[in-house]
Amino acid sequence: MYGANPEQLASLGRSLKQQITSIEGVMNAVTSALGGTNWVGPARDQFEGDWNTSFRTALSKLNQAFEAAGSDCIARSTDLQRVMGAR
């Protein structure tokens, strides 16, 4: 088969977009835990620096990718359904 099942494609798109909430939860949980932890020293400075630059940036990019891919799947599903006469 070449192509996609429109319902499955739409479901995939929704699933991808739902991951954004999970990733935002991780980002908020770590930021909150770090802010509420009494920890001083070079290890904290290193982790906090990495968290605020590399890690949060990577997670934000992942969220952007999930948003874009999810939206694309949903749009393609809608287009397929239209072409197939389902809508």
N, CA, C and O atoms as a MOPAC input file, in Angstrom:
PM7 MOZYME 1SCF
protein

 N      0.83900 1    -1.18200 1     0.00000 1
 C      0.00000 1     0.00000 1     0.00000 1
 C      0.88100 1     1.24100 1     0.00000 1
 O      1.86000 1     1.32500 1     0.74100 1
 N      0.53200 1     2.16500 1    -0.81000 1
 C      1.21500 1     3.45200 1    -0.84600 1
 C      0.19100 1     4.48800 1    -0.41000 1
 O     -0.88000 1     4.58300 1    -1.01000 1
 N      0.49300 1     5.25300 1     0.60200 1
 C     -0.45600 1     6.22300 1     1.12100 1
 C     -0.64700 1     6.00900 1     2.60600 1
 O      0.25500 1     5.53500 1     3.29800 1
 N     -1.82900 1     6.36000 1     3.09500 1
 C     -2.07700 1     6.24200 1     4.52800 1
 C     -3.56100 1     6.06600 1     4.78200 1
 O     -4.40100 1     6.46400 1     3.97600 1
 N     -3.86200 1     5.46400 1     5.91500 1
 C     -5.22900 1     5.37100 1     6.38800 1
 C     -5.54100 1     6.70600 1     7.05900 1
 O     -4.89000 1     7.05900 1     8.04200 1
 N     -6.51700 1     7.45200 1     6.55500 1
 C     -6.77800 1     8.79600 1     7.08400 1
 C     -7.08100 1     8.82800 1     8.58500 1
 O     -6.62200 1     9.72200 1     9.29600 1
 N     -7.85000 1     7.85700 1     9.05700 1
 C     -8.18500 1     7.84600 1    10.48700 1
 C     -6.94600 1     7.59700 1    11.34700 1
 O     -6.75900 1     8.23800 1    12.38100 1
 N     -6.10300 1     6.65800 1    10.90800 1
 C     -4.87700 1     6.36900 1    11.64800 1
 C     -3.92100 1     7.55500 1    11.60200 1
 O     -3.24900 1     7.86000 1    12.58800 1
 N     -3.86400 1     8.21400 1    10.46300 1
 C     -2.99000 1     9.37500 1    10.31100 1
 C     -3.44500 1    10.51000 1    11.23400 1
 O     -2.61500 1    11.16100 1    11.86900 1
 N     -4.74100 1    10.74500 1    11.30900 1
 C     -5.26600 1    11.77200 1    12.20100 1
 C     -4.99000 1    11.40800 1    13.65800 1
 O     -4.64700 1    12.27200 1    14.46500 1
 N     -5.14000 1    10.13000 1    13.98600 1
 C     -4.86000 1     9.66500 1    15.34800 1
 C     -3.38800 1     9.86600 1    15.70400 1
 O     -3.06400 1    10.28700 1    16.81400 1
 N     -2.51100 1     9.56600 1    14.76600 1
 C     -1.07900 1     9.79800 1    14.97500 1
 C     -0.82300 1    11.27900 1    15.22100 1
 O     -0.07300 1    11.63800 1    16.12900 1
 N     -1.43600 1    12.13000 1    14.42500 1
 C     -1.25600 1    13.57000 1    14.59500 1
 C     -1.68900 1    14.03600 1    15.97500 1
 O     -0.99400 1    14.82000 1    16.62200 1
 N     -2.83600 1    13.55300 1    16.42200 1
 C     -3.32200 1    13.93200 1    17.75700 1
 C     -2.38500 1    13.41000 1    18.83900 1
 O     -2.11100 1    14.10300 1    19.81900 1
 N     -1.89800 1    12.19200 1    18.65900 1
 C     -0.97900 1    11.59600 1    19.63200 1
 C      0.31500 1    12.39900 1    19.73200 1
 O      0.81700 1    12.64900 1    20.82800 1
 N      0.84500 1    12.79400 1    18.59200 1
 C      2.06800 1    13.60000 1    18.59600 1
 C      1.84600 1    14.91500 1    19.33200 1
 O      2.67700 1    15.33700 1    20.13700 1
 N      0.72500 1    15.55100 1    19.04900 1
 C      0.44900 1    16.84200 1    19.68400 1
 C      0.20300 1    16.70400 1    21.18800 1
 O      0.48100 1    17.63400 1    21.94500 1
 N     -0.31400 1    15.55300 1    21.62700 1
 C     -0.54000 1    15.32900 1    23.05200 1
 C      0.78100 1    15.21600 1    23.81700 1
 O      0.82800 1    15.48700 1    25.01700 1
 N      1.84000 1    14.82100 1    23.13300 1
 C      3.14000 1    14.68600 1    23.80100 1
 C      3.68100 1    16.03500 1    24.26800 1
 O      4.50900 1    16.09700 1    25.17700 1
 N      3.21700 1    17.09700 1    23.65300 1
 C      3.67200 1    18.43500 1    24.01900 1
 C      3.37200 1    18.71400 1    25.48800 1
 O      4.20600 1    19.27100 1    26.20200 1
 N      2.18800 1    18.32900 1    25.93300 1
 C      1.80600 1    18.53600 1    27.33100 1
 C      2.72900 1    17.76200 1    28.26300 1
 O      3.11700 1    18.27300 1    29.31400 1
 N      3.08100 1    16.55200 1    27.89500 1
 C      3.98600 1    15.74300 1    28.71800 1
 C      5.35600 1    16.39100 1    28.82700 1
 O      5.93400 1    16.46900 1    29.91100 1
 N      5.86400 1    16.85000 1    27.70500 1
 C      7.19300 1    17.46500 1    27.70900 1
 C      7.17900 1    18.77200 1    28.49700 1
 O      8.11700 1    19.05700 1    29.24100 1
 N      6.12800 1    19.55900 1    28.33900 1
 C      6.01000 1    20.78100 1    29.12600 1
 C      5.95500 1    20.45400 1    30.61300 1
 O      6.50800 1    21.18600 1    31.43500 1
 N      5.28700 1    19.35300 1    30.95800 1
 C      5.24100 1    18.91800 1    32.35400 1
 C      6.62000 1    18.59400 1    32.89700 1
 O      6.95200 1    18.96400 1    34.02300 1
 N      7.42100 1    17.90500 1    32.10200 1
 C      8.79200 1    17.58300 1    32.51300 1
 C      9.59600 1    18.86300 1    32.70300 1
 O     10.30900 1    19.02000 1    33.69400 1
 N      9.47600 1    19.76500 1    31.75400 1
 C     10.22700 1    21.02100 1    31.84600 1
 C      9.82800 1    21.79900 1    33.10100 1
 O     10.69000 1    22.31000 1    33.81700 1
 N      8.53500 1    21.88900 1    33.36600 1
 C      8.06600 1    22.61700 1    34.54900 1
 C      8.47700 1    21.92700 1    35.83700 1
 O      8.86900 1    22.58800 1    36.79900 1
 N      8.39000 1    20.60000 1    35.86300 1
 C      8.74500 1    19.84900 1    37.06800 1
 C     10.22500 1    20.02000 1    37.40800 1
 O     10.57500 1    20.25500 1    38.56400 1
 N     11.08500 1    19.90400 1    36.41300 1
 C     12.52700 1    20.03300 1    36.66900 1
 C     12.86800 1    21.46300 1    37.08100 1
 O     13.63400 1    21.67200 1    38.02200 1
 N     12.30600 1    22.44300 1    36.38400 1
 C     12.57500 1    23.84000 1    36.72700 1
 C     12.12200 1    24.13800 1    38.14900 1
 O     12.83900 1    24.78800 1    38.90900 1
 N     10.94300 1    23.66700 1    38.50700 1
 C     10.41300 1    23.89100 1    39.85100 1
 C     11.25500 1    23.17600 1    40.90900 1
 O     11.59100 1    23.76400 1    41.93700 1
 N     11.59100 1    21.92200 1    40.65900 1
 C     12.40100 1    21.16200 1    41.61200 1
 C     13.77800 1    21.78400 1    41.79000 1
 O     14.28500 1    21.87200 1    42.90800 1
 N     14.37000 1    22.21000 1    40.70500 1
 C     15.68200 1    22.84300 1    40.77700 1
 C     15.60900 1    24.14500 1    41.57200 1
 O     16.47100 1    24.42800 1    42.40400 1
 N     14.57700 1    24.92400 1    41.30500 1
 C     14.42100 1    26.18800 1    42.02300 1
 C     14.15600 1    26.01200 1    43.50700 1
 O     14.49200 1    26.88200 1    44.31000 1
 N     13.54800 1    24.87700 1    43.87900 1
 C     13.22100 1    24.63500 1    45.27600 1
 C     14.23600 1    23.78400 1    46.01500 1
 O     13.99900 1    23.38800 1    47.15600 1
 N     15.35100 1    23.50200 1    45.38500 1
 C     16.37100 1    22.64900 1    46.00100 1
 C     17.51600 1    23.49300 1    46.52400 1
 O     18.11000 1    24.29100 1    45.79900 1
 N     17.81500 1    23.29700 1    47.81500 1
 C     18.94800 1    23.98300 1    48.42900 1
 C     20.20400 1    23.22700 1    48.02200 1
 O     20.55300 1    22.20000 1    48.60500 1
 N     20.86400 1    23.75500 1    47.01800 1
 C     22.03200 1    23.08900 1    46.44700 1
 C     22.93400 1    24.18400 1    45.90800 1
 O     22.54900 1    24.94300 1    45.01800 1
 N     24.13200 1    24.25800 1    46.45300 1
 C     25.07100 1    25.29400 1    46.05500 1
 C     26.39400 1    24.63100 1    45.68700 1
 O     26.86000 1    23.71400 1    46.36300 1
 N     26.97600 1    25.10900 1    44.61900 1
 C     28.28300 1    24.60000 1    44.24400 1
 C     28.41700 1    24.45200 1    42.74300 1
 O     27.47100 1    24.69000 1    41.99300 1
 N     29.59800 1    24.06000 1    42.31900 1
 C     29.87600 1    23.97000 1    40.89000 1
 C     29.03100 1    22.91300 1    40.17100 1
 O     28.71000 1    23.08000 1    38.99400 1
 N     28.67400 1    21.83900 1    40.85600 1
 C     27.84800 1    20.81600 1    40.20500 1
 C     26.46500 1    21.37900 1    39.87700 1
 O     25.92200 1    21.12900 1    38.80100 1
 N     25.90700 1    22.14000 1    40.81400 1
 C     24.60400 1    22.75800 1    40.54300 1
 C     24.74000 1    23.77300 1    39.42000 1
 O     23.92400 1    23.80900 1    38.49800 1
 N     25.77000 1    24.59100 1    39.50600 1
 C     25.97900 1    25.60600 1    38.46400 1
 C     26.07300 1    24.95400 1    37.08700 1
 O     25.50700 1    25.45200 1    36.11400 1
 N     26.79200 1    23.83800 1    37.01500 1
 C     26.93900 1    23.12400 1    35.74900 1
 C     25.59100 1    22.58400 1    35.26700 1
 O     25.20800 1    22.77200 1    34.11200 1
 N     24.87500 1    21.90300 1    36.18200 1
 C     23.58700 1    21.34000 1    35.78100 1
 C     22.60400 1    22.44000 1    35.41000 1
 O     21.92800 1    22.34500 1    34.38500 1
 N     22.51700 1    23.47300 1    36.22200 1
 C     21.58000 1    24.55500 1    35.95400 1
 C     21.90200 1    25.24700 1    34.63200 1
 O     21.00100 1    25.59700 1    33.86900 1
 N     23.18100 1    25.43800 1    34.37100 1
 C     23.58500 1    26.02400 1    33.09800 1
 C     23.18800 1    25.14400 1    31.92200 1
 O     22.65500 1    25.62500 1    30.92200 1
 N     23.45600 1    23.83900 1    32.05500 1
 C     23.06600 1    22.89400 1    31.00400 1
 C     21.54900 1    22.84000 1    30.85200 1
 O     21.03400 1    22.80400 1    29.73500 1
 N     20.84300 1    22.83400 1    31.96700 1
 C     19.38500 1    22.77300 1    31.92700 1
 C     18.81300 1    23.99400 1    31.20600 1
 O     17.94800 1    23.86400 1    30.34000 1
 N     19.29100 1    25.15000 1    31.56300 1
 C     18.73700 1    26.38700 1    31.00400 1
 C     19.16300 1    26.65500 1    29.56500 1
 O     18.56600 1    27.48800 1    28.88400 1
 N     20.17400 1    25.96400 1    29.11000 1
 C     20.60700 1    26.17400 1    27.72100 1
 C     20.32400 1    24.93300 1    26.88900 1
 O     19.37700 1    24.91600 1    26.10400 1
 N     21.11600 1    23.92100 1    27.05000 1
 C     21.02200 1    22.72900 1    26.19100 1
 C     19.72900 1    21.94500 1    26.36700 1
 O     19.01600 1    21.70000 1    25.39400 1
 N     19.42000 1    21.55000 1    27.59900 1
 C     18.31400 1    20.62300 1    27.81800 1
 C     16.95800 1    21.25800 1    27.51300 1
 O     16.15100 1    20.67300 1    26.79100 1
 N     16.70500 1    22.43500 1    28.04900 1
 C     15.41500 1    23.09200 1    27.79000 1
 C     15.26900 1    23.43500 1    26.30900 1
 O     14.18000 1    23.33100 1    25.74600 1
 N     16.35800 1    23.84000 1    25.69200 1
 C     16.32700 1    24.14200 1    24.26200 1
 C     15.97800 1    22.89300 1    23.45800 1
 O     15.16300 1    22.95200 1    22.53700 1
 N     16.59100 1    21.77000 1    23.80400 1
 C     16.31100 1    20.51300 1    23.09900 1
 C     14.85700 1    20.10000 1    23.28800 1
 O     14.20400 1    19.67800 1    22.33300 1
 N     14.35000 1    20.21700 1    24.50100 1
 C     12.95900 1    19.85000 1    24.74500 1
 C     11.99700 1    20.79900 1    24.02900 1
 O     10.95800 1    20.36200 1    23.53500 1
 N     12.32300 1    22.06800 1    23.96900 1
 C     11.49600 1    23.02700 1    23.23500 1
 C     11.47700 1    22.69900 1    21.74500 1
 O     10.43400 1    22.78500 1    21.09600 1
 N     12.62500 1    22.32700 1    21.21300 1
 C     12.68400 1    21.93300 1    19.79900 1
 C     11.88600 1    20.65900 1    19.55100 1
 O     11.24500 1    20.52000 1    18.50900 1
 N     11.92200 1    19.73900 1    20.49400 1
 C     11.13600 1    18.52400 1    20.36900 1
 C      9.64700 1    18.85900 1    20.34500 1
 O      8.89400 1    18.29700 1    19.55000 1
 N      9.22600 1    19.77200 1    21.21200 1
 C      7.83300 1    20.21300 1    21.20800 1
 C      7.45700 1    20.84000 1    19.87000 1
 O      6.37300 1    20.57900 1    19.34800 1
 N      8.32100 1    21.64400 1    19.32400 1
 C      8.05200 1    22.26100 1    18.02100 1
 C      7.92200 1    21.19600 1    16.93900 1
 O      7.07100 1    21.29900 1    16.05600 1
 N      8.76800 1    20.17300 1    17.01300 1
 C      8.71000 1    19.09300 1    16.03400 1
 C      7.41600 1    18.29700 1    16.16600 1
 O      6.80100 1    17.94200 1    15.16000 1
 N      6.99700 1    18.01300 1    17.40400 1
 C      5.73300 1    17.30600 1    17.61500 1
 C      4.55600 1    18.13800 1    17.11600 1
 O      3.62800 1    17.60000 1    16.51000 1
 N      4.58700 1    19.42300 1    17.36200 1
 C      3.50900 1    20.31000 1    16.89600 1
 C      3.44300 1    20.30400 1    15.36900 1
 O      2.36800 1    20.14200 1    14.79100 1
 N      4.57700 1    20.47800 1    14.72700 1
 C      4.61200 1    20.52500 1    13.26200 1
 C      4.19800 1    19.18600 1    12.65400 1
 O      3.38200 1    19.14700 1    11.73300 1
 N      4.75300 1    18.10200 1    13.16200 1
 C      4.42700 1    16.78000 1    12.61700 1
 C      2.96700 1    16.42200 1    12.88600 1
 O      2.28900 1    15.87100 1    12.01900 1
 N      2.49200 1    16.73400 1    14.07500 1
 C      1.09700 1    16.45000 1    14.39700 1
 C      0.14800 1    17.22200 1    13.50900 1
 O     -0.81800 1    16.66300 1    12.99100 1
 N      0.41300 1    18.49400 1    13.33200 1
 C     -0.43000 1    19.32100 1    12.46100 1
 C     -0.38700 1    18.82200 1    11.02500 1
 O     -1.41000 1    18.79900 1    10.34100 1
 N      0.79500 1    18.42200 1    10.56800 1
 C      0.93400 1    17.91500 1     9.20100 1
 C      0.13800 1    16.62300 1     9.01400 1
 O     -0.53900 1    16.45200 1     8.00100 1
 N      0.21700 1    15.72200 1     9.98200 1
 C     -0.54500 1    14.46900 1     9.88600 1
 C     -2.04700 1    14.74700 1     9.82400 1
 O     -2.75700 1    14.15100 1     9.01400 1
 N     -2.52300 1    15.64000 1    10.66800 1
 C     -3.94600 1    15.95800 1    10.70100 1
 C     -4.37300 1    16.60300 1     9.38400 1
 O     -5.42400 1    16.26700 1     8.83900 1
 N     -3.56300 1    17.52600 1     8.87600 1
 C     -3.89700 1    18.18400 1     7.60500 1
 C     -3.90400 1    17.17800 1     6.45300 1
 O     -4.78400 1    17.22800 1     5.59300 1
 N     -2.93600 1    16.27200 1     6.43100 1
 C     -2.89100 1    15.26000 1     5.37500 1
 C     -4.08900 1    14.32000 1     5.47600 1
 O     -4.65100 1    13.91100 1     4.46000 1
 N     -4.47200 1    13.98400 1     6.69300 1
 C     -5.64000 1    13.13900 1     6.88800 1
 C     -6.89600 1    13.81600 1     6.33300 1
 O     -7.70100 1    13.19100 1     5.64400 1
 N     -7.04300 1    15.07900 1     6.64300 1
 C     -8.19400 1    15.84000 1     6.13500 1
 C     -8.18900 1    15.88100 1     4.61400 1
 O     -9.22800 1    15.70300 1     3.97700 1
 N     -7.02300 1    16.11400 1     4.04000 1
 C     -6.91100 1    16.15300 1     2.56700 1
 C     -7.24800 1    14.79000 1     1.96000 1
 O     -7.95000 1    14.71200 1     0.95200 1
 N     -6.74700 1    13.72000 1     2.57700 1
 C     -7.03200 1    12.37400 1     2.06700 1
 C     -8.52900 1    12.08100 1     2.12800 1
 O     -9.10200 1    11.54000 1     1.18200 1
 N     -9.14900 1    12.43800 1     3.23300 1
 C    -10.58300 1    12.19400 1     3.36800 1
 C    -11.36500 1    12.99100 1     2.31400 1
 O    -12.34800 1    12.49700 1     1.76300 1
 N    -10.93400 1    14.19200 1     2.04700 1
 C    -11.59900 1    15.01100 1     1.03500 1
 C    -11.45100 1    14.37600 1    -0.34400 1
 O    -12.41800 1    14.29400 1    -1.10200 1
 N    -10.23500 1    13.92700 1    -0.66800 1
 C     -9.96800 1    13.31800 1    -1.97200 1
 C    -10.73000 1    11.99600 1    -2.11000 1
 O    -11.20700 1    11.65400 1    -3.19200 1
 N    -10.83500 1    11.27400 1    -1.02500 1
 C    -11.50800 1     9.97100 1    -1.05300 1
 C    -13.03500 1    10.12000 1    -1.00000 1
 O    -13.76700 1     9.13600 1    -1.11100 1
 N    -13.50200 1    11.35500 1    -0.83100 1
 C    -14.94200 1    11.59700 1    -0.83400 1
 C    -15.60500 1    11.39100 1     0.50000 1
 O    -16.83100 1    11.32400 1     0.58000 1
 N    -14.80900 1    11.28800 1     1.56100 1
 C    -15.39000 1    11.07200 1     2.88300 1
 C    -15.94800 1    12.36300 1     3.47000 1
 O    -16.75700 1    12.32300 1     4.39700 1
 N    -15.52800 1    13.49400 1     2.94400 1
 C    -16.00100 1    14.78900 1     3.47200 1
 C    -16.45800 1    15.66800 1     2.34800 1
 O    -16.89100 1    16.79600 1     2.58200 1

